[in-house]
Protein backbone atom coordinates (compact mmCIF):
# COMPACT_ATOMS: atom_id res chain seq x y z
CA UNK A 1 0.00 0.00 0.00
CA UNK A 2 2.79 2.41 0.89
CA UNK A 3 4.44 1.89 -2.47
CA UNK A 4 1.19 2.85 -4.17
CA UNK A 5 0.33 5.91 -2.08
CA UNK A 6 3.67 7.67 -2.41
CA UNK A 7 3.68 7.76 -6.23
CA UNK A 8 0.03 8.85 -6.25
CA UNK A 9 0.76 11.66 -3.79
CA UNK A 10 3.79 12.70 -5.81
CA UNK A 11 1.70 12.62 -8.99
CA UNK A 12 -1.01 14.78 -7.41
CA UNK A 13 1.52 17.32 -6.16
CA UNK A 14 3.23 17.41 -9.55
CA UNK A 15 -0.11 17.93 -11.27
CA UNK A 16 -0.96 20.76 -8.86
CA UNK A 17 2.37 22.51 -9.53
CA UNK A 18 1.92 22.00 -13.26
CA UNK A 19 -1.55 23.53 -13.23
CA UNK A 20 -0.33 26.50 -11.20
CA UNK A 21 2.51 27.04 -13.64
CA UNK A 22 0.04 26.92 -16.53
CA UNK A 23 -2.05 29.83 -15.22
CA UNK A 24 -2.51 32.61 -17.74
CA UNK A 25 -4.60 35.67 -18.49
CA UNK A 26 -5.45 37.14 -21.89
CA UNK A 27 -5.41 40.93 -22.04
CA UNK A 28 -6.74 43.24 -24.76
CA UNK A 29 -5.05 46.60 -24.20
CA UNK A 30 -5.40 49.97 -25.89
CA UNK A 31 -2.42 51.19 -23.90
CA UNK A 32 0.74 51.23 -25.99
CA UNK A 33 2.80 48.08 -25.47
CA UNK A 34 5.79 50.06 -24.20
CA UNK A 35 3.56 51.53 -21.47
CA UNK A 36 2.14 48.24 -20.21
CA UNK A 37 4.48 45.36 -21.14
CA UNK A 38 7.10 46.07 -18.43
CA UNK A 39 4.35 45.92 -15.80
CA UNK A 40 2.96 42.68 -17.20
CA UNK A 41 6.42 41.13 -17.22
CA UNK A 42 6.88 42.15 -13.60
CA UNK A 43 3.51 40.61 -12.68
CA UNK A 44 4.49 37.35 -14.38
CA UNK A 45 7.83 37.30 -12.53
CA UNK A 46 6.08 37.70 -9.20
CA UNK A 47 3.17 35.31 -9.75
CA UNK A 48 4.17 32.85 -12.44
CA UNK A 49 1.01 33.79 -14.34
CA UNK A 50 1.60 34.33 -18.06
CA UNK A 51 -0.04 37.36 -19.67
CA UNK A 52 -0.92 37.12 -23.35
CA UNK A 53 -1.14 40.69 -24.64
CA UNK A 54 -3.06 41.97 -27.66
CA UNK A 55 -2.54 45.70 -28.32
CA UNK A 56 -4.72 47.83 -30.59
CA UNK A 57 -6.60 51.13 -30.71
CA UNK A 58 -9.46 51.61 -28.23
CA UNK A 59 -12.38 51.46 -30.63
CA UNK A 60 -10.80 48.62 -32.63
CA UNK A 61 -10.67 46.50 -29.48
CA UNK A 62 -14.32 47.22 -28.70
CA UNK A 63 -15.29 46.16 -32.22
CA UNK A 64 -13.19 43.02 -31.88
CA UNK A 65 -14.84 42.09 -28.58
CA UNK A 66 -18.25 42.73 -30.09
CA UNK A 67 -17.57 40.49 -33.09
CA UNK A 68 -16.02 37.71 -30.99
CA UNK A 69 -18.83 37.73 -28.44
CA UNK A 70 -18.79 34.86 -25.95
CA UNK A 71 -16.06 33.16 -28.00
CA UNK A 72 -13.56 35.92 -27.28
CA UNK A 73 -10.31 34.69 -25.73
CA UNK A 74 -9.96 38.00 -23.84
CA UNK A 75 -10.20 37.94 -20.06
CA UNK A 76 -9.52 41.65 -19.51
CA UNK A 77 -9.90 44.90 -21.46
CA UNK A 78 -7.85 48.05 -20.86
CA UNK A 79 -9.10 51.17 -22.60
CA UNK A 80 -8.99 54.94 -22.15
CA UNK A 81 -11.93 57.03 -20.96
CA UNK A 82 -14.77 56.09 -18.64
CA UNK A 83 -17.17 56.79 -21.49
CA UNK A 84 -15.74 53.88 -23.47
CA UNK A 85 -15.73 51.62 -20.44
CA UNK A 86 -19.38 52.39 -19.79
CA UNK A 87 -20.15 51.71 -23.45
CA UNK A 88 -18.43 48.33 -23.18
CA UNK A 89 -20.62 47.51 -20.18
CA UNK A 90 -23.79 48.63 -21.95
CA UNK A 91 -22.91 46.45 -24.95
CA UNK A 92 -22.60 43.40 -22.70
CA UNK A 93 -18.84 43.07 -23.14
CA UNK A 94 -17.95 43.28 -19.44
CA UNK A 95 -18.77 41.29 -16.32
CA UNK A 96 -18.59 42.42 -12.68
CA UNK A 97 -15.42 41.62 -10.76
CA UNK A 98 -15.58 41.43 -6.98
CA UNK A 99 -12.50 42.39 -4.99
CA UNK A 100 -12.28 43.95 -1.54
CA UNK A 101 -8.80 45.20 -2.37
CA UNK A 102 -10.00 47.11 -5.44
CA UNK A 103 -12.86 48.63 -3.46
CA UNK A 104 -10.40 49.75 -0.79
CA UNK A 105 -7.72 51.18 -3.04
CA UNK A 106 -9.73 52.84 -5.81
CA UNK A 107 -11.96 55.79 -4.86
CA UNK A 108 -15.64 55.16 -5.62
CA UNK A 109 -15.76 57.96 -8.20
CA UNK A 110 -13.08 56.23 -10.30
CA UNK A 111 -14.79 52.83 -10.65
CA UNK A 112 -18.10 51.45 -11.83
CA UNK A 113 -20.60 51.26 -8.93
CA UNK A 114 -21.32 47.63 -9.79
CA UNK A 115 -17.72 46.54 -10.37
CA UNK A 116 -17.80 46.32 -14.16
CA UNK A 117 -14.69 48.48 -14.59
CA UNK A 118 -11.96 50.09 -12.48
CA UNK A 119 -9.80 53.14 -13.07
CA UNK A 120 -6.08 52.39 -13.22
CA UNK A 121 -4.69 55.87 -13.83
CA UNK A 122 -6.05 59.38 -13.81
CA UNK A 123 -5.71 62.17 -16.34
CA UNK A 124 -6.99 65.73 -16.07
CA UNK A 125 -8.19 68.00 -18.89
CA UNK A 126 -7.27 71.54 -17.80
CA UNK A 127 -6.89 74.82 -19.61
CA UNK A 128 -3.47 75.43 -21.16
CA UNK A 129 -2.62 79.06 -21.87
CA UNK A 130 0.17 80.79 -23.80
CA UNK A 131 2.63 82.47 -21.48
CA UNK A 132 2.80 86.22 -22.00
CA UNK A 133 -0.42 86.33 -24.05
CA UNK A 134 -2.85 85.29 -21.33
CA UNK A 135 -2.80 86.46 -17.74
CA UNK A 136 -3.86 83.47 -15.59
CA UNK A 137 -5.86 85.93 -13.49
CA UNK A 138 -8.19 86.20 -16.50
CA UNK A 139 -9.01 82.50 -16.23
CA UNK A 140 -11.46 80.89 -13.84
CA UNK A 141 -13.84 78.17 -15.10
CA UNK A 142 -14.65 76.11 -18.19
CA UNK A 143 -17.91 78.09 -18.38
CA UNK A 144 -16.01 81.38 -18.63
CA UNK A 145 -14.39 80.23 -21.89
CA UNK A 146 -17.72 81.01 -23.58
CA UNK A 147 -17.25 84.71 -22.79
CA UNK A 148 -16.81 86.87 -25.94
CA UNK A 149 -13.41 88.05 -24.66
CA UNK A 150 -12.03 84.70 -25.90
CA UNK A 151 -13.42 85.01 -29.43
CA UNK A 152 -10.96 83.57 -31.95
CA UNK A 153 -8.57 82.48 -29.19
CA UNK A 154 -9.42 78.84 -28.34
CA UNK A 155 -8.10 75.59 -29.85
CA UNK A 156 -9.76 72.28 -29.07
CA UNK A 157 -10.33 68.91 -30.72
CA UNK A 158 -13.45 67.94 -32.65
CA UNK A 159 -16.71 66.73 -31.16
CA UNK A 160 -16.08 63.15 -32.27
CA UNK A 161 -13.25 62.93 -29.73
CA UNK A 162 -14.27 60.90 -26.67
CA UNK A 163 -12.30 63.16 -24.31
CA UNK A 164 -14.36 66.19 -25.34
CA UNK A 165 -17.57 64.18 -25.26
CA UNK A 166 -16.78 63.19 -21.67
CA UNK A 167 -15.99 66.79 -20.72
CA UNK A 168 -19.43 67.81 -21.98
CA UNK A 169 -21.06 64.76 -20.37
CA UNK A 170 -19.58 65.79 -17.01
CA UNK A 171 -20.95 69.30 -17.42
CA UNK A 172 -24.41 67.89 -18.18
CA UNK A 173 -24.19 65.88 -14.95
CA UNK A 174 -23.36 68.92 -12.84
CA UNK A 175 -25.22 71.82 -14.48
CA UNK A 176 -27.87 70.33 -16.72
CA UNK A 177 -28.30 70.03 -20.46
CA UNK A 178 -29.72 73.49 -21.21
CA UNK A 179 -26.93 75.38 -19.44
CA UNK A 180 -24.30 73.13 -20.99
CA UNK A 181 -25.68 73.69 -24.47
CA UNK A 182 -25.60 77.46 -24.01
CA UNK A 183 -21.97 77.12 -22.91
CA UNK A 184 -21.09 74.93 -25.89
CA UNK A 185 -22.55 77.45 -28.33
CA UNK A 186 -20.48 80.21 -26.75
CA UNK A 187 -17.35 78.07 -26.82
CA UNK A 188 -17.80 77.23 -30.50
CA UNK A 189 -18.16 80.93 -31.26
CA UNK A 190 -14.74 81.44 -29.70
CA UNK A 191 -12.86 78.79 -31.70
CA UNK A 192 -9.74 80.13 -33.37
CA UNK A 193 -10.05 77.56 -36.17
CA UNK A 194 -12.19 74.56 -37.10
CA UNK A 195 -11.29 71.67 -34.75
CA UNK A 196 -8.54 69.47 -36.14
CA UNK A 197 -5.85 67.08 -34.92
CA UNK A 198 -5.18 65.60 -31.51
CA UNK A 199 -4.36 67.10 -28.13
CA UNK A 200 -0.70 67.69 -29.02
CA UNK A 201 -1.82 69.56 -32.14
CA UNK A 202 -3.83 72.01 -30.00
CA UNK A 203 -0.70 72.76 -27.96
CA UNK A 204 1.37 73.20 -31.13
CA UNK A 205 -1.22 75.53 -32.65
CA UNK A 206 -1.23 77.70 -29.53
CA UNK A 207 2.56 77.81 -29.44
CA UNK A 208 2.57 78.83 -33.12
CA UNK A 209 0.26 81.77 -32.43
CA UNK A 210 -2.94 80.34 -33.91
CA UNK A 211 -4.74 80.60 -30.56
CA UNK A 212 -4.08 81.65 -26.98
CA UNK A 213 -5.76 78.77 -25.15
CA UNK A 214 -5.75 75.02 -25.72
CA UNK A 215 -7.70 72.26 -23.99
CA UNK A 216 -5.68 69.05 -23.65
CA UNK A 217 -5.10 66.10 -21.35
CA UNK A 218 -2.23 66.46 -18.91
CA UNK A 219 -0.39 63.32 -19.98
CA UNK A 220 -0.04 64.61 -23.54
CA UNK A 221 1.33 67.90 -22.27
CA UNK A 222 3.71 66.12 -19.89
CA UNK A 223 4.96 63.86 -22.69
CA UNK A 224 5.67 66.89 -24.86
CA UNK A 225 7.68 68.54 -22.09
CA UNK A 226 9.73 65.34 -21.79
CA UNK A 227 10.35 65.06 -25.53
CA UNK A 228 13.43 67.05 -26.68
CA UNK A 229 11.76 67.56 -30.06
CA UNK A 230 8.63 69.12 -28.53
CA UNK A 231 9.85 70.55 -25.23
CA UNK A 232 10.41 74.11 -26.44
CA UNK A 233 6.97 74.15 -28.06
CA UNK A 234 5.17 72.91 -24.95
CA UNK A 235 7.16 75.24 -22.67
CA UNK A 236 5.41 78.21 -24.29
CA UNK A 237 2.24 77.14 -22.49
CA UNK A 238 1.32 76.73 -18.82
CA UNK A 239 -1.37 74.80 -16.94
CA UNK A 240 -4.39 76.44 -15.34
CA UNK A 241 -6.72 74.39 -13.14
CA UNK A 242 -10.29 75.58 -13.79
CA UNK A 243 -13.29 75.46 -11.44
CA UNK A 244 -11.23 75.25 -8.28
CA UNK A 245 -13.85 77.23 -6.35
CA UNK A 246 -16.61 75.01 -7.72
CA UNK A 247 -16.88 71.45 -9.01
CA UNK A 248 -13.19 71.04 -9.81
CA UNK A 249 -11.22 70.25 -12.95
CA UNK A 250 -12.55 67.57 -15.28
CA UNK A 251 -10.76 64.23 -14.86
CA UNK A 252 -11.01 60.86 -16.55
CA UNK A 253 -9.36 57.45 -16.32
CA UNK A 254 -7.63 54.76 -18.23
CA UNK A 255 -9.36 51.68 -16.86
CA UNK A 256 -9.80 47.95 -16.94
CA UNK A 257 -12.72 45.54 -16.93
CA UNK A 258 -13.28 41.80 -16.80
CA UNK A 259 -14.79 40.62 -20.08
CA UNK A 260 -18.07 38.76 -20.22
CA UNK A 261 -16.24 35.92 -21.99
CA UNK A 262 -13.48 35.63 -19.36
CA UNK A 263 -12.41 32.11 -18.48
CA UNK A 264 -9.32 32.86 -16.39
CA UNK A 265 -11.15 34.87 -13.77
CA UNK A 266 -8.89 34.33 -10.76
CA UNK A 267 -5.64 35.14 -12.60
CA UNK A 268 -7.41 38.16 -14.11
CA UNK A 269 -8.42 39.40 -10.66
CA UNK A 270 -4.82 39.05 -9.48
CA UNK A 271 -3.59 41.11 -12.43
CA UNK A 272 -6.10 43.91 -11.83
CA UNK A 273 -5.13 44.03 -8.16
CA UNK A 274 -1.44 44.16 -9.14
CA UNK A 275 -2.13 47.11 -11.44
CA UNK A 276 -3.45 49.19 -8.54
CA UNK A 277 -0.49 48.26 -6.34
CA UNK A 278 2.08 50.89 -5.46
CA UNK A 279 4.71 49.65 -7.93
CA UNK A 280 2.33 49.80 -10.88
CA UNK A 281 0.87 53.12 -9.81
CA UNK A 282 4.35 54.64 -9.64
CA UNK A 283 5.00 53.30 -13.13
CA UNK A 284 1.98 55.15 -14.58
CA UNK A 285 3.06 58.34 -12.87
CA UNK A 286 6.67 58.22 -14.04
CA UNK A 287 6.35 56.68 -17.51
CA UNK A 288 3.26 58.46 -18.86
CA UNK A 289 2.62 61.40 -16.52
CA UNK A 290 -0.73 60.03 -15.38
CA UNK A 291 -1.95 60.68 -11.88
CA UNK A 292 -2.24 57.59 -9.65
CA UNK A 293 -5.78 56.61 -8.70
CA UNK A 294 -4.49 55.29 -5.37
CA UNK A 295 -3.99 57.82 -2.59
CA UNK A 296 -0.47 58.29 -1.28
CA UNK A 297 1.39 57.43 -4.51
CA UNK A 298 3.48 60.37 -5.69
CA UNK A 299 2.99 61.76 -9.23
CA UNK A 300 5.94 62.51 -11.48
CA UNK A 301 8.12 65.58 -10.94
CA UNK A 302 6.57 67.12 -14.06
CA UNK A 303 3.05 66.76 -12.65
CA UNK A 304 4.14 68.04 -9.24
CA UNK A 305 5.49 71.20 -10.87
CA UNK A 306 1.96 72.10 -11.99
CA UNK A 307 0.70 72.09 -8.41
CA UNK A 308 -2.18 70.31 -6.76
CA UNK A 309 -5.79 70.68 -7.85
CA UNK A 310 -9.35 69.92 -6.87
CA UNK A 311 -10.91 67.29 -9.16
CA UNK A 312 -14.53 66.91 -10.13
CA UNK A 313 -15.98 64.35 -7.71
CA UNK A 314 -18.80 62.91 -9.84
CA UNK A 315 -18.76 59.17 -10.44
CA UNK A 316 -17.17 58.74 -13.85
CA UNK A 317 -19.88 56.32 -14.93
CA UNK A 318 -21.90 59.52 -15.50
CA UNK A 319 -19.64 60.23 -18.48
CA UNK A 320 -20.90 57.12 -20.22
CA UNK A 321 -24.53 57.58 -19.25
CA UNK A 322 -24.54 61.16 -20.57
CA UNK A 323 -22.50 60.46 -23.69
CA UNK A 324 -25.43 60.20 -26.16
CA UNK A 325 -26.88 63.47 -24.86
CA UNK A 326 -23.45 65.10 -25.04
CA UNK A 327 -22.94 64.08 -28.68
CA UNK A 328 -26.38 65.42 -29.69
CA UNK A 329 -25.76 68.64 -27.77
CA UNK A 330 -22.39 69.25 -29.41
CA UNK A 331 -23.93 68.69 -32.81
CA UNK A 332 -26.70 71.22 -32.12
CA UNK A 333 -24.09 73.72 -30.91
CA UNK A 334 -22.20 73.46 -34.21
CA UNK A 335 -19.17 71.76 -32.63
CA UNK A 336 -17.78 69.78 -35.54
N, C-alpha and C positions, 0 to 999 in steps of 0.2 A: 504493500500500500504506500509506503513512504517513497519508494522509487517512482510511483505514479504521480503522487501529489506534488513533488518538487518540480518536475518538468512542467506540470500544468500551471503551477503558481508562477514559474518563470515565464511561461508563455503568456499568461494573462498580464503580467507586469510589462513584458516587452510590447504587447499589443497596446497597452495603455500609453506607454511612452511614444510609440509609433503614431498613435492617433493624435496625441498632443502636439507632436512635431509636425503633423500634417495640417494643423489649423491654418486657416487663411481667411482673408476678407477681400472682397472685390470692390474697388472704389472708383466711381466716376467723378472726376474732379475738373472744374472749370478754372481752378487755380493753376497758374503756370507750373510746369513740372519742377523747375528750379526752385520754386517757392514752396514746394510741398514734399518733394522726394527726400531731402535730407531728414525731415521729421519722420517720414514713414520708415526710412532705413533705421533710424534710431529706435522707433517703436518695435521693429522686428528684432533688433539686437536685444532689447530688454525682455521681450515676451516670447520670442520664437515663432510668432505668428507672421506668416507671409502676407504681404499686401500687394495685390495685383492692381496696378494703376492704369486707368484709361483717362487721358487728358484731352479735352476739347473745349470749344466755346460754350458759354452758358446755355444759350438757346438750342444749340445743336445737341447737347446732352439731354435736355428736356424732350426734344423730338425723338431722340434715340430711345429713351425710357418709355415714351408713349407708344412707339412702334413695337418695342419688345414685349411690353405688357408684363404678364406674370411669368413669362419665360426669360426675363432679363437676368443676366448673371450678376448684376450689380447689387451689392448689399448696402452701399452708402452713396450719397450724392453730396458733393460740395459745390455750391454755386454762390455767386455774389448777389446781394440785395434780398431783403426780406420779402419784397414783392414777388420775386421769382419763387422763393421758397413757399410762400403761401399759394402761388399758382400751382406748384407741384403737388401740394396737399389737395387742393381743390380738384385736380385732375386724377386723384387716386393713385399717385405715384409714390406716396410716402405712407409709412406706418408709424404709430407712436412707439417711442422708446422710453422705457422707465429706468430711471437711475437717480438715486438719492444724491450721488455726488454731483451730477450735472445740475440738479435743482439747487444744491447748496452753492456751487461755484459761479453759476451764470445768473445774473440778475433777471428777474421775471420779465422785465421789458425787452430783453434781448433773446427771448426764446418763445416758441409757440406755447400757449397756455395748456394745450393738451399733449405736449411732448412730441409733436410731429417734426420739429426742427429746432436747432440750437445755434445761437450765434457763436462763432469761433474768434472773430476779430472785429473790431469796430473802426468805422471810418466816418469822419465828419464832412459836411459840405458847407463850408463857411463862405464868406465874401473875401475875395482877394482884390486888393486895390493897388494901383500903380503909385509907388513912392514919389512924392514931389508933385503929383497931379491931383491927388485926393488927400484931404486932411481927414484922418480917422475920426475926428470929432464930428464930421459930417454924417458919419454912418451910425446906424442904430439897429434896425430890424430888417428882415426880409421885406416886410410890408412897405417900408419906406423907399425901397428901390422902385416903386411905382410912381414916385413923386416926379413931376415934370423936370425937376432940376437935373435928373439923370438922363434926359432925352439924348439919344445917340451915343451913350457912354457905356453900355452894358453888353458883354459877350457871354453867351451861354449856349449849351448844346440844344439840339432839336427836341421836339416833344416826343419823338419815338424812343428816346433814351430812358431806360428804366430808372436811372438815378434822378432825373428830373420828374418823372412820373411819381416817384416815391416822395420827393420833396413836396409836390402839390398834394398828394394823398395825405401827407402828414398835416398840411395846412387845413385841408377839409376836415380832418379829425378834430382839430383844435378850434377852428373859427367858422366852420360851416361852409357850404358850397357857394352860396351867393357872395359872401365876402371874399372868398378865395378867387372866384371868377372875376370880380371887379379888380382885384390885385393883379391877376394874370393879364388882363387887358392893359392895365397901366404898365406892367413890365414889358410886354410886347412892344408897346409904343416907344419904349426907351432903348430898344435893341440898336446897337451900333451897326449891325449887319445881319443878314439872314443867318439863322443858326447853321453851323457847319462844323464838322470835325469832332474830335474828342475833347476830353478835359484839358489835356496838354495843349491842344490847339487854341483853347480860349486864353490860356496863360501867354502863349506865344503872340497871339493877336494883341493882347493888352500891352505886352512889352514892346511891340512894334508900333504902338501908337494908334491902333485901330479902335481902341476903347480904353476906358479908365478903370473898369471893374470887370472881373471875371468870377464866375461861380464854378468851383471845381472841388473834387474830393481831395482831402488832405494827403492821401498816400501818393497820388499823382504828383502833387506839388513837392512833397518830400523826395520822391524819386528824381525829380528834375534837379533839385538842389544838390543831390548826391552825384549826378551825372556831369562829368567835366564838360561834355558837349552842350549841356543845357543849363548849367549852373548860373552863368552870367545873365541869361534870359530870365530865369525864375527869380533871381535876386532883385530884379527891378520891381517885384511885387511883394506885398506883405499880407499877413493873415489878419482878418478882423472877425471876431466871434459875435454874430448877431443875436438879438433877442435875449441878452443876458439878464435883463430886468423882467423878462416875461417867461415864455415857454422854454427857451434855450435853443441852442443851435441844432439844426437837423442832423441826425446821425443815422447810420444804417450798418448792416453787418455783412460779412461773408460768413455763411453758415453751412450746417450739415444736417442731413436727415437720413433716417433708416428707410430704405426703399420698401415698397409693398411686396416686392418679390424676394426680399432678403432671405437667404437660407443660413448664412453664418452669423446668426444674431448675437451670440455671446462674444465672439471675437470682434464684431462690429462695435458692440457696446464698449469693449475695452479700448478700441482705437479712439472712439469719440471722447472717452474720459481722459485718455492720454493727451488729446489735442487741446484740452482745457487745463492741463497741468502747467506748472510754472515754467518748465523748460520750453514747451511748445509756445506758450504765450510770449515768452521773451523773444523767441525766434520771429514771430509775427512782427513784434515791435521793432526789432533791429533790422530785419531783412527787407521789410516792405513798408515800414513807417505806418503800421496800423496800430490803433490803440488796443491794448488787451481788454477783453471783456471781463476778466477776473480782477477783482480789487486787489491792490497791493503789488501788482506787477508793474515795474517801471516802463514807461514808453522810451523810445529812442531819444538821443540827445537833440536831434532835429525837432522832434515833436515837443520836447520840453521847452525849447527855445521860443515856441509860440505861446507859451503860457497855458494855464489851466482854463477850463471853460465849463459852463453849465450846459448840459445836454437835454434835449427834449426827452421827457420821461414817458411818453406814450408807449404802449406795447407795440412793437414793430409789426405785429400781425395786422394792425390797422392799415399799414401801407398796402398790403395785398388786398384787403377787403375794399379799400377805397380806390384801387387802381382803375377799374372801369370808369368810375365817375371822374377821376382825374384826367383820363385820356379824352373823354368827351368834352370836359371843361376846357382843356388846352386847345382842342380843335375849335371850339366856339370862340375862344379868345384870339384866334389867328396865330397861335404858336405852332409854327411848322417845323 
